Amino acid sequence: MQPQDRLDLYRTMVLIRTYEEAILREYHADKKPVFDIGAGLVPGEMHLSAGQEPVAAGVCAHLTTDDAVTATHRPHHFAVAHGVDLEKMTAEIFGRVTGLGKGRGGHMHLFDPATHFSCSGIIAEGYPPALGQALAFRRRGSDRVAVAVTGEGAANQGAFHESLNLAALWKLPVVFIVEDNDWGISVPRSASTCVTSNAVRAAGYGIPGARVEDNSVEAVHEVAGEAITRARAGEGPSLIEVHTLRLWGHFEGDPQSYRSDLEGVPGKDPLPTFEQELRAAGVLDDPSVSAVAAQARDRVEAAIEFAKRSPEPEPATALDFVFASA
């Protein structure tokens, strides 16, 4: 991989982490002294993706905004990597009228037609819509692809298997991504899944399957590049599972009493690991690390301020946008 490509991956990962840290800060800022999930500038549940940056950065490096991405209830890393407007996304998370969904959807329901990005709080929901997008792309004679993302727990849902079957049968240009962060909420994968790798399930549908270990962004980049190239060439779908890491809780406020691995989790953080690799290769040094961090911080803080300045929806408009105009 060329040094510039490695640097671009690092920039994306830093931007994602900076964004998630800022959302974490704002989410908890006014939920004290006793945590109240309904209080504050950002009410409701919040699922953050710190630790899973390599998956989004490695996959989305091969996509353009003409390609589609359907993400999970933990969507910010893929939204950032796919180029969703940070200001509009942040405004949506804050429930403001300048948001992607005019403040109606919140962080689990981000829809951006400009980048063909969507997500949902329903487990495995993103797989079937990705098939529709892929079918539309093929019928229009384009080489656009759809990427569908889910967690390892959702690989036991019917929608997962039905989608793989139909995509294989129709040879659709879709790449299925499974993020294995070891935990389906509080359930370890060993207690819920009969195979050690969901990638082996691809064989049941006659499509390629691969598993990426070690949460390596460069390994994800390589495997995803092959799958996306294959899809663009009309050769059908692929399944990729990435063994990644959930640094923080399933949701903010999660006490994580079920986790026995918490003590060692910080040492597995993929961001400093990749930074050290790039320093050793001469791609990064102190000034460049500082510059990347400053650029990410400026973008993120500008998005936060935009959201805070934006108005909340008027109660009288609660039923607006529920139905399409005739």
C-alpha positions in Angstrom: 0.0 0.0 0.0 1.3 3.5 -0.9 2.2 5.9 1.9 -0.5 8.3 0.9 -3.2 5.6 1.1 -2.0 4.6 4.6 -2.1 8.2 5.6 -5.6 8.6 4.3 -6.7 5.6 6.3 -5.2 7.1 9.4 -6.9 10.5 8.8 -10.3 8.8 8.5 -9.7 6.8 11.7 -8.7 9.9 13.6 -11.7 11.9 12.3 -14.0 9.1 13.4 -12.5 8.8 16.9 -12.5 12.6 17.3 -16.1 12.7 16.4 -17.1 9.9 18.7 -15.2 11.5 21.6 -17.0 14.8 21.0 -20.4 13.1 20.9 -19.5 11.2 24.1 -18.6 14.5 25.8 -21.8 16.3 24.7 -24.0 13.4 25.5 -22.9 13.1 29.1 -22.4 16.9 29.7 -25.8 17.5 31.2 -26.8 14.0 32.4 -25.3 14.5 35.8 -25.2 13.9 38.8 -27.5 10.9 38.1 -27.5 9.5 34.6 -30.8 10.1 32.9 -31.1 8.8 29.4 -33.8 11.2 28.5 -32.1 14.4 29.7 -29.9 16.9 28.0 -29.0 18.2 24.6 -28.8 14.7 23.2 -31.6 12.7 24.7 -32.2 9.0 24.1 -29.9 6.1 23.6 -26.4 6.5 22.2 -24.3 3.7 20.6 -20.7 4.8 19.8 -18.2 2.9 17.6 -14.8 3.7 19.2 -12.5 0.7 18.4 -14.4 -0.2 15.2 -12.8 2.5 13.0 -10.7 0.1 11.0 -13.8 -1.5 9.5 -15.3 1.7 8.2 -12.1 3.2 7.1 -10.9 0.1 5.2 -14.2 -0.5 3.5 -15.2 3.0 2.6 -11.8 3.8 1.1 -13.0 1.9 -2.0 -16.3 3.6 -2.3 -17.6 6.8 -3.8 -20.7 8.7 -2.7 -22.5 7.1 -5.6 -22.2 3.7 -3.8 -24.7 2.9 -1.1 -24.0 2.0 2.6 -26.6 0.6 5.0 -25.2 0.6 8.6 -26.3 -0.5 12.0 -27.6 1.2 15.2 -23.9 1.9 15.8 -23.5 3.9 12.6 -21.3 7.0 13.0 -18.0 5.5 11.9 -19.4 4.4 8.6 -21.3 7.7 8.1 -18.1 9.7 8.6 -16.0 7.4 6.4 -18.6 7.5 3.7 -18.6 11.3 3.6 -21.9 12.1 5.2 -22.0 15.8 6.0 -20.8 16.2 9.6 -22.8 19.3 10.4 -26.1 17.8 9.2 -25.4 14.5 10.9 -24.5 16.2 14.2 -27.6 18.4 14.0 -29.7 15.3 13.5 -28.1 13.6 16.6 -29.0 16.8 18.5 -32.6 16.7 17.2 -32.4 20.0 15.3 -34.2 21.1 12.2 -31.0 21.4 10.2 -30.3 17.7 10.6 -30.5 15.0 7.9 -34.0 14.1 9.0 -35.0 17.5 10.2 -34.3 16.3 13.8 -36.9 13.5 13.6 -34.7 10.5 13.4 -31.8 10.8 15.9 -28.5 9.0 15.8 -29.9 5.5 14.9 -31.9 6.7 11.9 -29.5 8.7 9.7 -30.6 9.0 6.1 -28.5 10.9 3.6 -29.6 10.7 -0.1 -26.5 12.7 -1.1 -24.2 9.8 -0.1 -26.8 7.0 -0.3 -26.2 6.3 3.4 -28.8 4.9 5.8 -29.0 3.1 9.1 -31.5 1.6 11.5 -32.0 0.5 15.1 -33.5 -2.8 13.9 -31.1 -5.7 13.9 -30.0 -6.9 10.4 -32.5 -4.3 8.9 -29.9 -2.9 6.5 -29.3 -6.1 4.6 -32.6 -6.3 2.6 -32.6 -2.6 1.5 -29.0 -3.1 0.3 -30.3 -5.8 -2.1 -32.8 -3.3 -3.5 -30.1 -0.7 -4.0 -27.8 -3.2 -5.7 -30.6 -4.4 -8.0 -31.4 -0.8 -9.0 -27.7 -0.2 -9.7 -27.5 -3.2 -11.9 -30.7 -2.5 -13.8 -29.4 1.0 -14.6 -26.3 -0.5 -16.1 -23.9 1.1 -13.6 -21.0 -0.4 -11.7 -22.2 1.0 -8.4 -22.2 -1.3 -5.4 -24.1 -1.5 -2.1 -22.4 -2.3 1.2 -24.5 -3.7 4.0 -23.1 -3.7 7.5 -24.3 -5.6 10.6 -23.0 -7.0 13.8 -22.1 -10.6 14.5 -25.2 -11.1 16.6 -27.4 -10.2 13.6 -25.9 -13.0 11.6 -28.3 -15.3 13.4 -31.3 -13.3 12.1 -33.5 -14.5 9.3 -32.9 -11.3 7.3 -29.2 -12.1 7.2 -29.6 -15.5 5.6 -32.5 -14.5 3.3 -30.4 -11.6 2.0 -27.3 -13.7 1.4 -29.4 -16.3 -0.5 -31.2 -13.8 -2.7 -28.0 -11.8 -3.4 -26.2 -14.9 -4.5 -29.2 -16.2 -6.5 -29.5 -12.9 -8.4 -25.7 -12.2 -8.4 -26.2 -8.7 -7.1 -23.4 -6.2 -6.6 -23.5 -6.1 -2.8 -20.8 -6.7 -0.2 -21.9 -7.9 3.2 -19.9 -6.7 6.2 -20.1 -8.3 9.7 -18.5 -6.4 12.5 -17.6 -9.0 15.2 -17.0 -7.0 18.4 -17.5 -10.2 20.5 -20.7 -9.0 22.2 -24.3 -8.9 21.1 -25.3 -6.3 23.8 -24.3 -8.4 26.8 -24.2 -11.9 25.2 -20.8 -13.2 24.1 -20.8 -14.7 20.6 -19.8 -18.1 22.0 -23.2 -18.3 23.8 -25.2 -17.3 20.7 -23.5 -18.6 17.5 -22.6 -22.1 16.5 -19.7 -21.2 14.3 -16.5 -19.4 15.2 -16.5 -17.3 12.1 -19.6 -16.1 10.2 -17.4 -16.0 7.1 -17.8 -19.7 6.7 -21.5 -19.2 6.3 -20.8 -17.7 2.9 -20.1 -21.2 1.5 -23.7 -22.2 2.1 -24.7 -19.6 -0.5 -21.9 -20.2 -2.9 -20.2 -16.9 -2.4 -16.7 -15.9 -1.2 -16.3 -15.4 2.5 -13.3 -14.0 4.4 -12.6 -13.1 8.0 -10.1 -10.4 9.0 -8.4 -10.8 12.4 -6.6 -8.3 14.6 -8.8 -5.3 13.7 -6.2 -4.3 11.1 -7.3 -1.5 8.8 -4.9 -2.5 6.1 -6.1 -6.0 6.1 -9.7 -4.8 5.9 -8.7 -2.5 3.1 -7.2 -5.4 1.1 -10.0 -7.8 1.5 -12.7 -5.2 1.0 -11.0 -4.0 -2.1 -11.1 -7.5 -3.7 -14.8 -7.9 -2.8 -15.9 -4.5 -4.0 -13.9 -4.9 -7.3 -15.6 -8.2 -7.8 -19.0 -6.7 -7.2 -18.3 -3.8 -9.6 -17.3 -6.4 -12.3 -20.7 -8.1 -12.1 -19.3 -11.2 -10.3 -21.8 -11.0 -7.4 -21.8 -10.7 -3.6 -19.2 -11.4 -1.0 -19.2 -11.7 2.8 -16.5 -10.2 5.0 -16.4 -10.6 8.8 -14.0 -8.4 10.7 -12.9 -9.2 14.3 -13.0 -5.8 15.7 -13.4 -4.2 19.2 -16.0 -2.3 21.1 -13.9 0.0 23.3 -16.9 1.4 25.2 -20.3 0.0 26.2 -23.1 -1.3 24.1 -24.8 2.0 24.8 -23.8 5.0 26.9 -24.8 4.2 30.5 -24.0 0.5 30.0 -22.3 -0.6 33.3 -20.7 -3.5 31.3 -20.7 -5.8 34.4 -21.0 -8.7 32.0 -17.5 -8.1 30.5 -14.6 -9.9 31.9 -12.2 -8.5 29.4 -12.5 -4.8 30.2 -9.1 -4.4 31.9 -7.2 -5.4 28.7 -9.4 -3.5 26.3 -7.6 -0.2 26.1 -4.4 -1.9 25.1 -6.2 -3.3 22.0 -7.1 0.2 20.7 -6.5 0.1 16.9 -5.7 3.8 16.6 -2.4 4.0 18.5 -1.4 0.7 17.1 -1.8 1.9 13.5 -0.1 5.2 14.4 2.9 3.4 15.7 3.1 1.3 12.5 3.0 4.5 10.4 5.7 6.2 12.5 8.0 3.2 12.2 7.4 3.3 8.4 8.2 7.0 8.2 4.7 7.9 7.1 4.0 9.9 10.3 6.0 12.0 12.7 5.1 14.4 15.6 4.2 17.4 13.4 2.0 15.3 11.0 0.2 13.6 13.9 -0.5 16.9 15.4 -1.7 18.3 12.1 -4.1 15.4 11.5 -5.5 15.7 15.0 -6.0 19.5 14.7 -7.7 19.2 11.4 -10.1 16.6 12.7 -10.8 18.6 15.9 -11.6 21.7 13.9 -14.1 19.9 11.7 -15.8 18.1 14.6 -16.0 21.2 16.8 -17.5 23.2 13.9 -20.1 20.5 13.5 -20.9 20.5 17.2 -21.3 24.3 17.2 -23.5 24.2 14.1 -25.8 21.7 15.8 -26.0 23.7 19.0 -26.9 26.9 17.1 -29.6 25.2 15.1 -33.2 25.5 16.3 -35.3 22.6 17.6 -38.4 21.6 15.7 -41.6 23.4 16.7 -44.1 21.1 18.4 -46.7 22.2 15.9 -44.7 20.5 13.2 -44.7 17.1 14.8 -46.8 15.5 12.1 -44.9 17.2 9.2 -43.0 14.9 6.9 -44.8 11.8 8.0 -46.5 11.4 4.7 -45.3 12.3 1.2 -47.1 15.1 -0.6 -49.5 14.0 -3.4 
